Amino acid sequence: MRDATRSQPPKLLDEVRKVLRLQHYSIHTERSYVEWIRRFVRFHDMRSREDLFPAEPKIEAFLTDLAVHGNVAAATQNQAMNALVFLYKRALNHALPDRINAIRASKKINVPVVMTREEVAAVLALMDGTAQLVAKLLYGSGLRIMEAVRLRVKDIDSQMKPLTVRSGKGDKDRFTTCPATLIPLLQNHLAGVRTLHQQDHGSGVWRGVPAACAGAKISYYRESMGLAVWLSCAESCRGSTCWHHPSPSC
């Protein structure tokens, strides 16, 4: 029975996830692509991999339905097309034509909404504590939300004043500026992070250390450089309390 289970081919969505992760796509892209592929399969009521072909007319029918009956925006239709192109070209190794002849959703040109400094100050005034500091960093350094919440102590240089963004969009690292007015606030916050870290160190409980970073890397975390800047406390699956970066939806 176990051998029969092992001989079964992987499920389509599991295979798509595997390829996405091998190519270092973000978790948000993975979730989006998987959901579009799931909707595509349901739209055509597919029961097996053979139902995925012929590919071109099925893709065109799905994208046309999104534009005509789903009334989706052009960006949404493009996202769906990118997911399906990834499915066929990367996951299934199936060549597609250079152009998909589907009815395209109309592209609406919107005037960008830009907040004035006074409006930004009014929003920040409604926040306090760590949430306010993160928001100031988003505004002052131009970070994306996930880039901000994933910052580690080593990424902040209070002397040279650059921030190191690791594994940003496209899995690329980059440097960005940090406003001088935020340096004292960040230093004060990091002092609190180090205090929590030292308390854990004294008790012999390494709650801030990822499970995979043991052995040779433990000294790196003892110096607190690898710790997340914004700590969120949660119960792990093993019942112990651990520190990690907060959810971007918090």
Backbone torsions as a table, in degrees:
resi	resn	phi	psi	omega
1	MET	NA	-41.9	179.3
2	ARG	-66.7	-39.4	178.8
3	ASP	-64.9	-36.9	178.8
4	ALA	-65.1	-38.0	178.9
5	THR	-65.8	-39.9	-179.0
6	ARG	-67.5	-30.8	-177.1
7	SER	-77.4	-13.0	-179.3
8	GLN	-70.2	138.6	178.2
9	PRO	-67.6	154.0	-179.9
10	PRO	-65.9	150.9	177.3
11	LYS	-66.3	153.2	-174.3
12	LEU	-57.8	-50.1	-176.6
13	LEU	-67.7	-33.7	176.4
14	ASP	-65.1	-38.5	178.8
15	GLU	-67.4	-38.6	177.7
16	VAL	-63.8	-44.4	178.5
17	ARG	-60.3	-41.5	-179.0
18	LYS	-61.0	-45.5	-179.5
19	VAL	-66.7	-40.3	178.2
20	LEU	-59.4	-43.1	-178.0
21	ARG	-73.1	-34.9	176.5
22	LEU	-63.7	-31.0	-178.7
23	GLN	-97.8	11.4	171.2
24	HIS	62.4	37.7	172.1
25	TYR	-74.2	151.6	-179.5
26	SER	-69.4	159.4	180.0
27	ILE	-64.4	-30.1	179.3
28	HIS	-69.3	-41.5	176.7
29	THR	-64.5	-40.1	179.0
30	GLU	-59.7	-47.9	-179.6
31	ARG	-62.6	-41.6	-179.4
32	SER	-65.2	-47.9	-178.9
33	TYR	-63.2	-43.7	-179.3
34	VAL	-61.8	-40.8	-179.8
35	GLU	-66.9	-40.2	178.5
36	TRP	-66.5	-39.7	178.5
37	ILE	-65.5	-39.4	177.3
38	ARG	-61.6	-43.6	179.1
39	ARG	-65.7	-36.8	178.2
40	PHE	-62.9	-44.0	179.8
41	VAL	-65.0	-42.5	179.6
42	ARG	-67.8	-36.9	-178.8
43	PHE	-59.3	-41.2	-178.9
44	HIS	-95.9	4.8	179.1
45	ASP	50.9	50.3	-177.5
46	MET	-77.4	139.0	-178.7
47	ARG	-113.8	-20.0	-178.6
48	SER	-148.7	172.6	-179.7
49	ARG	-67.0	-26.4	178.4
50	GLU	-63.4	-27.2	-179.5
51	ASP	-72.0	-11.3	178.3
52	LEU	-72.8	-13.2	-175.6
53	PHE	-119.8	150.2	-1.1
54	PRO	-68.4	141.7	-170.2
55	ALA	-75.2	-47.1	-170.9
56	GLU	-59.1	-51.5	-179.2
57	PRO	-65.4	-31.4	179.5
58	LYS	-70.2	-40.9	177.2
59	ILE	-65.0	-45.2	-179.5
60	GLU	-61.8	-40.8	180.0
61	ALA	-64.4	-42.5	-178.9
62	PHE	-66.2	-46.5	-179.1
63	LEU	-66.7	-36.8	177.5
64	THR	-65.0	-41.1	178.5
65	ASP	-63.0	-37.7	177.2
66	LEU	-60.7	-41.3	-177.5
67	ALA	-75.5	-42.2	-173.0
68	VAL	-82.2	-49.9	-176.0
69	HIS	-99.8	-31.3	179.1
70	GLY	-81.4	-19.0	178.4
71	ASN	52.5	42.1	-177.6
72	VAL	-83.7	163.0	176.5
73	ALA	-74.2	161.7	-179.5
74	ALA	-61.0	-38.7	-179.7
75	ALA	-64.8	-37.0	178.6
76	THR	-67.2	-42.5	178.2
77	GLN	-64.4	-38.9	177.8
78	ASN	-64.1	-37.7	178.6
79	GLN	-64.2	-42.6	178.0
80	ALA	-63.1	-42.2	179.4
81	MET	-64.3	-41.7	178.3
82	ASN	-60.6	-38.7	179.0
83	ALA	-64.4	-42.2	-178.1
84	LEU	-72.5	-36.6	175.7
85	VAL	-62.9	-41.0	177.2
86	PHE	-62.4	-42.9	-179.7
87	LEU	-56.5	-51.0	-174.0
88	TYR	-77.3	-44.4	-174.6
89	LYS	-77.4	-43.2	-173.2
90	ARG	-93.1	-45.4	-175.7
91	ALA	-82.1	-39.3	-176.4
92	LEU	-102.9	-6.6	-179.2
93	ASN	54.8	43.3	-179.8
94	HIS	-112.5	125.4	-178.6
95	ALA	-71.1	141.9	177.1
96	LEU	-122.5	155.0	177.1
97	PRO	-66.1	160.6	-178.6
98	ASP	-65.6	-24.6	-176.8
99	ARG	-130.7	131.3	174.4
100	ILE	-98.2	117.9	-173.8
101	ASN	-87.8	65.4	175.6
102	ALA	-103.9	157.3	174.0
103	ILE	-66.8	125.2	-174.5
104	ARG	-88.9	142.0	174.5
105	ALA	-68.5	142.8	-179.6
106	SER	-67.6	137.2	-178.3
107	LYS	-95.5	117.2	-179.6
108	LYS	-94.9	131.2	179.4
109	ILE	-92.7	116.0	-178.8
110	ASN	-106.0	142.3	174.2
111	VAL	-75.4	127.4	-178.6
112	PRO	-62.9	142.9	177.7
113	VAL	-93.9	117.6	-178.9
114	VAL	-119.3	125.6	179.5
115	MET	-81.3	142.6	175.0
116	THR	-77.1	166.8	178.4
117	ARG	-60.7	-37.2	179.1
118	GLU	-65.0	-40.0	178.9
119	GLU	-66.8	-40.8	177.5
120	VAL	-62.2	-44.1	179.5
121	ALA	-62.1	-37.6	179.6
122	ALA	-66.8	-39.2	178.7
123	VAL	-67.0	-46.0	-178.9
124	LEU	-63.3	-31.9	-179.6
125	ALA	-66.9	-21.6	178.9
126	LEU	-82.4	-6.2	-179.0
127	MET	-110.4	163.9	175.7
128	ASP	-151.8	171.5	175.1
129	GLY	63.7	-145.2	-176.2
130	THR	-63.5	-38.4	-179.5
131	ALA	-60.5	-40.6	179.0
132	GLN	-67.0	-39.6	179.7
133	LEU	-65.5	-40.5	177.0
134	VAL	-63.1	-43.7	-179.4
135	ALA	-63.6	-39.5	177.0
136	LYS	-63.6	-36.4	179.2
137	LEU	-69.6	-38.0	176.1
138	LEU	-60.2	-44.6	-176.6
139	TYR	-74.0	-42.5	-173.9
140	GLY	-81.4	-26.0	-176.2
141	SER	-112.6	-6.9	178.6
142	GLY	70.5	31.1	180.0
143	LEU	-83.4	149.9	167.2
144	ARG	-77.7	161.8	-174.2
145	ILE	-59.5	-48.9	-178.3
146	MET	-65.6	-32.8	176.8
147	GLU	-64.4	-37.3	-179.1
148	ALA	-71.7	-46.7	-175.4
149	VAL	-72.4	-17.9	179.7
150	ARG	-93.8	3.3	179.3
151	LEU	-58.7	143.1	175.0
152	ARG	-118.1	163.8	-175.7
153	VAL	-54.5	-40.4	-177.1
154	LYS	-66.3	-17.1	-176.4
155	ASP	-83.2	-7.7	-177.6
156	ILE	-109.2	120.1	178.9
157	ASP	-112.4	103.4	-176.4
158	SER	-74.0	-14.1	-179.9
159	GLN	-86.5	-55.1	-178.7
160	MET	-83.2	-17.5	177.9
161	LYS	67.0	24.4	168.9
162	PRO	-98.9	155.1	171.2
163	LEU	-107.9	140.3	176.0
164	THR	-99.7	118.8	177.4
165	VAL	-99.0	120.2	-176.8
166	ARG	-108.1	136.5	178.7
167	SER	53.7	51.6	176.7
168	GLY	-77.7	-152.2	-178.7
169	LYS	-61.3	133.2	-176.0
170	GLY	75.0	15.5	179.9
171	ASP	58.9	35.8	-178.6
172	LYS	-109.7	145.7	173.8
173	ASP	-90.9	152.1	176.6
174	ARG	-158.1	166.5	174.2
175	PHE	-107.6	147.2	173.4
176	THR	-143.6	165.4	-175.7
177	THR	-83.9	158.2	175.2
178	CYS	-124.3	124.1	-179.4
179	PRO	-56.7	136.7	-178.5
180	ALA	-60.7	-29.5	-178.8
181	THR	-69.4	-19.4	-179.3
182	LEU	-90.0	-14.5	-176.8
183	ILE	-57.9	-50.1	178.7
184	PRO	-60.8	-37.6	179.9
185	LEU	-66.6	-41.6	179.0
186	LEU	-67.1	-40.0	179.0
187	GLN	-62.7	-40.2	178.1
188	ASN	-65.9	-40.6	178.9
189	HIS	-65.8	-43.4	-179.2
190	LEU	-65.8	-30.0	176.1
191	ALA	-61.9	-39.9	177.1
192	GLY	-67.4	-37.7	177.6
193	VAL	-62.2	-44.7	-179.7
194	ARG	-66.1	-33.6	177.3
195	THR	-62.5	-46.0	176.7
196	LEU	-61.2	-40.4	-179.9
197	HIS	-63.7	-41.9	-179.8
198	GLN	-67.8	-33.9	176.5
199	GLN	-64.1	-41.6	176.3
200	ASP	-64.3	-41.5	179.8
201	HIS	-60.1	-43.8	-179.2
202	GLY	-65.3	-31.9	-179.4
203	SER	-86.7	-8.2	-179.4
204	GLY	79.1	10.7	179.8
205	VAL	-106.0	118.3	-177.0
206	TRP	-97.3	73.2	-177.0
207	ARG	-75.1	-20.6	-179.0
208	GLY	-91.2	1.4	-175.3
209	VAL	-101.2	122.7	175.8
210	PRO	-59.4	147.5	-176.5
211	ALA	-60.6	-31.9	-177.4
212	ALA	-76.6	-13.8	-174.9
213	CYS	-101.3	67.3	179.2
214	ALA	-110.3	-179.0	174.8
215	GLY	68.2	-118.3	-172.9
216	ALA	-64.6	-25.8	-175.6
217	LYS	-88.7	-3.5	-173.9
218	ILE	-64.4	-34.3	179.0
219	SER	-65.5	-30.5	178.1
220	TYR	-61.7	-41.3	-179.9
221	TYR	-80.9	-23.9	175.3
222	ARG	-63.5	-29.3	177.4
223	GLU	-84.8	1.1	175.9
224	SER	70.7	3.3	-176.2
225	MET	-67.9	-27.8	-177.6
226	GLY	-90.5	0.0	-177.6
227	LEU	-72.6	150.3	173.6
228	ALA	-67.9	141.4	179.1
229	VAL	-67.6	-43.0	-178.8
230	TRP	-103.7	106.7	-175.8
231	LEU	-91.6	136.1	174.1
232	SER	-125.7	132.0	-175.2
233	CYS	-95.9	134.3	-179.4
234	ALA	-153.4	158.3	175.9
235	GLU	-82.3	130.0	178.2
236	SER	-81.1	173.6	-178.7
237	CYS	-67.4	-17.6	179.6
238	ARG	-93.3	2.7	177.0
239	GLY	91.6	-3.6	179.4
240	SER	-95.3	156.8	180.0
241	THR	-86.5	136.4	-179.2
242	CYS	-137.6	159.8	176.3
243	TRP	-104.0	142.6	175.4
244	HIS	-157.8	172.5	179.4
245	HIS	-73.0	149.5	-177.1
246	PRO	-72.8	165.1	175.4
247	SER	-72.3	142.5	178.5
248	PRO	-65.6	-14.8	179.4
249	SER	-86.6	-6.5	-179.4
250	CYS	-70.0	NA	NA
